[in-house]
Amino acid sequence: MRKHIQFTLLFIEAFVSKHKKQLVLSFVGGFILTVLLFRVYPYISEITSNHQIRIGLVGRFQSDSLPTAVLDKITLGLTSLSASGEASPSLALSWENDEKGLTYLFKLKQNMYWHDGKLFTAKDISYPLKGLETQVVDDYTLKIILKEPYAPLPVLLSRSIIRNDFIGLGLYKVHATQVSGDDLSQIDLYPTVKGYPTLEYKFYPTNSEAILAYKLGEIDRLEELSDPADLGSWKNTKINITNLYDRMVGIFINLRNPNFNDKEVRQALALGTPAFPDYEKAISPLSPLSWAYSRKIRVYNYDPEAAIKILSKSPFASESSELVLSTFPSLLSSAQTIADTWNKLGVKTRVKVENSIPSDYDVMLLVQSIPPDPDQYQYWQSTQEGTNLTHYNNPKIDKFLEDGRKEIDKDKRMKIYADFQRYLVDDVPVIFMYYPKSYTVERK
């Protein structure tokens, strides 16, 4: 046995001595190759496999009210929207309208198939909109007839087209859904093209529940989060911040309250409202990305001296006067900052937290969505009782809004909406505050 071991050791020693150079090169080469494989493998895996990404979203959603982040992956609209809010081709390759803006002709893409294999044609398009009639000219030509001109129509037709059971035309198809009560709790999307990951969306009622799910490892990414809480210090986590230019935080003034009858008082409150340096300031009802956005408007920068001069002679200077600032829980911190500042200006202010928009209020801090088209008829036109939250009534603004949605010429529309912004901002039915932020949280 001893002789056998000695023979083995002498054999190994002789082999190593004879092939020393080859063994060293093999070891070094193997080490380098191993390191390269470890570094390259994630990228190879990304390309060659349909990996899964688990995504969390905050909100309550039903089958007929999917979040945009999900719906845009499942299907398409007749048009799509550019960053500036203009309509661009999607299912429609092109379109044209007559001089009066009453008839539109849309040319559709060919060889498009629904997720169940059915060929997409003009017969599949139906928009249940008042004052709109659709006519199928042929399989790939659709005519839309309006009773009166409506310039935002191509933008409106970016609305997603989807059939029952989530059958769409997009890059992803719905594989499975889970429901909790009346709400969707999960929806799984499979790609229709190789190389794309499968997506598992999970929905959480509150911000805190979504963050807890991330910490417990239930999801890999949180999208459209309003507040990342302590996740900024969480291990192996990165956070991307986006300004949401499709919505605006503002102080809406109830113009039925006689204390706000004087425009100077409203302007003084705007001048006495503090800035929020962590957010981008909003100065207009339109998105700053909009093709119709105008900077030739008054900007109300914080000026406490000018505000006090006017407010000291206003109804709010009375000791018995009290201004109630209503808001929602998510904006409570901002509302308290505003109230504290107004109190220092001599305007006695207290904050009231609401769960829904009250029928009557003094002023209210809330988030309002900004439509992609500059038409804001629903918000500021005097007849729109249900959506005109400030009860604003200005014949000049009414005229701008009526003309703007009927004018087909883009240059003329731009001038109309420049005037609309200038007069509205000067009149102060709302104090424009800032654009909120959205946070995307994901593991590194």
N, C-alpha and C positions, 0 to 999 in steps of 0.2 A: 504493500500500500504506500509506504514511504517512498520507495523507488518510483512509483507511478506519479506521485505528486511532484517529485523532483524533475521527472522527465517533462511533465506538463509545464512547469515553470520555466525550464530551460528552452522549451519549444516556443513559449509565448515571448520570452526575452529575445530569442533569435529572430522571430517574426517581426517584432516591433522594431528591432535594430535594422533589419533589412528594408522594411516598408515605412520607416519613420516619416519621411516627407509626405507620402501619400496619405498616411493617417492624419497628420496635422492638417493638411489641406482639406480632407474630408470633414474633419471636425469643425474647422472654421466655416467651410461652405454650408454645412448642415445647420450651424448656429445662425448664420446670416439668413438662410432660407426660412428657418423657423420664425425669426423676428419679422421678416417680410410677410409671411403668411398671417401672423397675428395682426399686423397692421392693415393688410389688404382684405382680409376675410370679411370685415363688416361691409365693405363696399361691394365685394363680390356677392355677398348674401343679399344686399339691397337690390342688386340688379337681377339676380337669378331667381329670387323667391318672392312670392306675394306675402310679405310679412304683415302682421296685424298691428294696427295702432288703435289704442283705446282712448277715446276722447270724451271729456266731460263738458257738458253745457248746463248753465243755470237757467231754469224756467220751467213752466208747465206747458206742455204741448200735446195736442191731439192729432189724430190722423189727418184732419183737414187744416191744421195750422202748424205745419212743420217749420222749424227755424230755417232762416235763409241759408245758413251754413250747410245744412243738410239738403235742402230742396235744390240748391244750385248744383249739387253733385249728381242728383237723380235725373234732372230733366232740364229743359231749355225753354226760353220764351221765343216769341216771334222775332223780337229784337233783343239786344243786350245793351247794357249801359256803359258808357265810357266814364272815366274818373270825373269829367266835367259835367256829367249828367245828360249827355246827348245820346240819342239812340244810334246803335250801330248794328250791322247784320248779325243774325244768329240763325234761326230756322228760316228766316226770310233773307234771301241773298240781296235783294234790293227792293225799293218801293218808290212810287211817285204819286203825286197828288195833283188835282186840277187847280186852277188859279184861285178858285173860291175856297179851297180847302175842305170841300164837302165829299169828295170821292178819292179814295186811296186804292192803289193797285199794288199788291205784294207778290213778288216772284219768290217761290219757295225752293229750298234745297231738294234735290232728288236723291233717291237711294238712302233715305234715312229710315231706320226701323225702330219700332217700339221694343222694349225689352222682352216682350212675348213673341217677337218675330213678325208682327204685323207691319206692313209698309205704311209709313207716314204720308198722308196726303192732305190737301186743303180741306177735305171733309171732316178731318179730325179737329179743326180749329173752331172753338166756340167761346166767345167772350160775352158773358151776360151783362152787358153794360147798357144803361139807359141812353136812348137816342142813337144807338148804333145798330146797323144792319149788315150782316155778312152775306156775301154771295159767292158761291164756288164757280169760278169761270172754267177751270179745268183742274186736273189733279194737282197742279203745281202753281196755280194762280188764284189768288183770293182778292175779292173786291170788298171794300168796306165803305159803306155809305153813311154819312152823318146828316142829321137834321140841321145842324148849324156848325160852323167851323170850330174846331177844337185842336189847337196847335200841339198840346202835349200828347196827342194820340200815340205817335210812335214810341214815346217813352212809356206810356201806359201799357203798351203791348209787350213790354219786357217781362210782364207777369208770366210765371212759369206755367207751361202746359203739361198737365198730368192726368192720367186716367185712374179709374178706381183701382184699389189694391196697390197703390204706389207704382204703377207702371209708367215709366218715363222714357226719355230719349237721351239721357246723359251718359257720362262716363261710368257711373256706378248704378247698379240696380239693387233693389231691396231684397235681401236674402231672408231676414227674419225680423220680427218685432216682438217686444214684450210690453204688456200693459199693466199698470197699477191703478186700480179704480177706473176713473175716466181718462187718466193721463197716460201717455207713452212713457215708459221707463227706460227703454232701450230700443235701438234700431241698428241692425247690422247691414252694411253695404259691401257688396262684392264688385270688383272692377270688371268692366267688359273688355278691357285690354290687358294683355299680359305685362307684368313688370310693375304694376301699381299695387299698393298695399290694400288689404281689406281694412275697412273702417268700422269700429264698434263705438257707436255714440251712446253715452249714458246721460240721462237727464236728472238733475237734482233741483229740488224746490228752492233751496237757498244757497247763498254763497258759502256759508260755513260748512254745509253738508258736502258741497263739491270739494272744498279744500281738505276736509277730513278723508274723503274717498281717495284723493291724491296721496295723502300721507300714508294711508293704509295700503297703497299699491294697487288699488282697484282700477286706476286709469293712469295713462302715461302722459296725458296732456290735458290742460284746461284751456278752453278757448272763450273769448269774449267775457272774461271775468271783470267785474266792476271794481274789485278790491282784492289784491293778492294776500292781504294780511301779513303773516310772518313768513310766507314762502320765500321771500327774498333772501333769507338766511338759511334756507333749507338745503341740505347736502345735495350735490349733483343736480342742481336745478337752475335753469336759466329763465329769465322773464323778458319778454318783448312787450314794449308799450306802443300803443297806437292811439293817435287822436281821432275821435269819432266825429267827422265832419258832417255826418248825416243826422246829427241831433245837436241840440243846444240847451244849455241850462240858463234859465232866465227868471226874472221876478215879474210875474204877471199881475197887472193892476186891474182891479175891478172898477171899471169906469162908471158903474151905476152908483158907486159911493160918492156922494157930493163933495167929500173932502178932496177928491182928485179932479174936480172939474177944471181947475186952473192948470194949464199945461206947464207953467213955470214951476209949480209944486212937483209935478212928475219929473221934470228935468232936474230939479234940485235933489230929489231922492236918488236919481241916477248919478249925479255928481258926488253925492255922499255915500255911495256904495263902494266898499273897498275892492281892491284888485285881488285876484287869487293867482299869485306868481307861479304856482306849480302847474297852472293850466293856461292854454292859449286863449286869449281874450276874444270874445265874440262881439262884433259891432253891428251885425246885420242879420235880418231874418234868413238870408240865403247862405248856403255853404260857400266858404272862400275858394273852393275848387270849382264852383259853378261858372259856366261860360257867361252868365248874366250878372255875376257878382260885381258890385261897384264899391270903390273906396272913396268916392266923392260924397261922403256923408259925415255927419257930425259924430265925433268920438267923445264919449263921456269918461274922461280920465278922472280919477279921484281928486276932488278939490273941496275939502271940508269947509274952507272959509267961504267960498261961493255958495255952498249948500246951506250953511248956517244963516247967511244973510237973507236968503229967500224963505227958508223954513221957519225962521223966528217970527215971521209975519203971517204964517199959514195957520190953518185950523189945528195943526199938530203942535203948535206952541202952547196951547191951552193945557193947564195942569190936569184937567179931567180927561184929556184926549189920550187914547191908547190905540196903537196900530198893531194888529195881529198878523204875524207872518206865518202862514200855513205852509207845510211842506210834508214830504214823506220821510220815513226813517233813514233811507239811504243818503238823504241830503241834509240831515239834521246838523252835522258839524258846520257845513257852509251856512246854513240858516242862522245858527247861533252867532257865527262871526259877523254876519250882516246885522243882526239885531243888536249886538254889542256896539257896533260902530254907530248905528242910528241913535242908540240911546245916548251916546257921547255927543251927538249933534243936537240933542234936545228933543228928539222924537221918541217918546216913550213906546217901546216895542217889546212884544213878547212873542215867543215861538210856540206854535201849536202843531202837533204831529197828527197827520191824517192818514187814513188807509185808502182813501179814494178822493177824487176831486170833489170838494163840497159845492153845493148849489149856490152858496153865498160865502164870500170871503172878503178880506181887505186886500191883501197882496199874497201871492203864492209863489214859492220857489219850486219849480219843477223842470223836468226834462221834456222838451218837445222835439219830435222828429222833424227833420228837414227833408221835404220831398226832392227827388233828383231834378225835376223840372222846376223852374222859378215860379210857376203858378202856385200861389198860396191862397187861392180863393176861399178855401174852407176855413182858414184861420182868421182872416181879417175882413171878409165881406160882411156887411151889416146884417144880411138875411140869414146867415149861417149860425143859428142859435145854438145848435148842438156842439159845434166845434170852435166857435168864436168865443174863447174862454174869457176874454176881457170885456165882452159886450161892446167892442169897438164899433163906432159908427162915424165914418168920414166919407162924404160923397166923392171927394177927390180920389181917395184910395179905392172906393168901389169902382170908379170909372177905370182906373189903371188896371185893376184885376179883371174887369170884364173885357177891356180891349186887349190885354196881354194874352189871354187864352184864345182869343179869336184871330189874332194877327199871325199870319203864316211866315212873313218875311222875318228872318232871324235878326237882322240889323235893327229893324223897327221894334221888334220885341225887346231887344237889349236896351234901347232908349226908354221904352215904357217901364221896364223893371228897374232901371237906374233911378227914374223919377219916383217909382213906388218905394224903393228903399230910402231915398232921401227924405221924403215926406213922412214915412212911417217912423223912422228913427227920430226925426225931429219932434214928432207928436208923442212919443214915449208911451204907448199902451203896454209896453213890456220893457224892462231893463235887461238888455242882453248881457250875460255874464261870461260864460266860457263854454268851450267844447269839452265834453267829458272824455275820459280815457278808457281804453280797453286793454286788458292784460292777457297775454298768452303765456301760460306756464307749462314748461315741459322738462323732462329729464335729459340731462346732457348725455 
